Amino acid sequence: MTNPIFWANLAARFRAIPDADPRNPLEAHWCSAGWGDWGDWLLRGGPTESERDLFKNVARMGAVALGHP
């Protein structure tokens, strides 16, 4: 999806995720398993499960917009 408004809104959603403890920020890291699209996202930090769930939901919106199921 090339709609710049969509991506700006998605970025705003990511920025709006609460950061209750700046000493333990929510971070996402991609760990590639080699060539291609194989690998896993690792989430760490974030003081609450609801923060991590909110992050996952916003990330899914971006993945779907890029054509992933």
C-alpha positions in Angstrom: 0.0 0.0 0.0 1.4 3.3 -1.0 -1.1 5.6 0.7 1.1 8.0 2.7 -1.8 9.0 4.9 -2.2 5.4 6.0 1.4 5.1 7.0 1.5 8.5 8.8 -1.6 7.3 10.8 0.1 4.0 11.5 3.2 5.8 12.7 1.0 7.9 15.0 -0.6 4.8 16.4 2.8 3.4 17.3 3.9 6.6 18.9 0.6 6.7 20.9 1.4 3.4 22.6 1.9 4.3 26.3 5.5 4.0 27.6 4.8 3.7 31.3 8.4 3.0 32.3 11.0 4.7 30.1 13.7 2.5 31.8 12.0 -0.6 30.2 10.7 0.5 26.8 8.9 -1.8 24.5 11.2 -2.9 21.7 10.7 -5.1 18.6 13.6 -6.9 17.0 13.6 -9.0 13.8 15.8 -12.1 14.0 16.4 -13.5 10.5 16.8 -17.2 10.1 18.8 -16.8 6.9 17.8 -15.8 3.4 14.3 -14.8 2.5 11.5 -13.9 4.8 12.2 -16.5 7.4 12.6 -15.4 11.0 10.8 -14.2 14.0 9.9 -10.9 15.6 10.9 -10.7 19.3 9.2 -8.3 21.6 10.8 -7.3 24.9 10.3 -4.7 27.5 7.1 -2.9 28.1 5.6 -3.1 31.6 2.3 -4.6 30.6 0.8 -7.3 28.5 -1.8 -4.8 27.2 1.0 -2.6 25.8 2.5 -5.6 24.0 -0.9 -6.6 22.6 -1.5 -3.0 21.4 1.9 -3.1 19.6 1.0 -6.4 18.0 -2.3 -5.2 16.7 -0.8 -2.0 15.2 2.0 -4.1 13.6 -0.6 -6.5 12.1 -2.3 -3.5 10.4 1.0 -2.7 8.7 1.7 -6.3 7.8 -1.7 -6.6 6.1 -1.2 -3.3 4.3 2.0 -4.8 2.9 0.1 -7.9 1.6 0.8 -10.4 4.4 -2.0 -12.6 5.7 
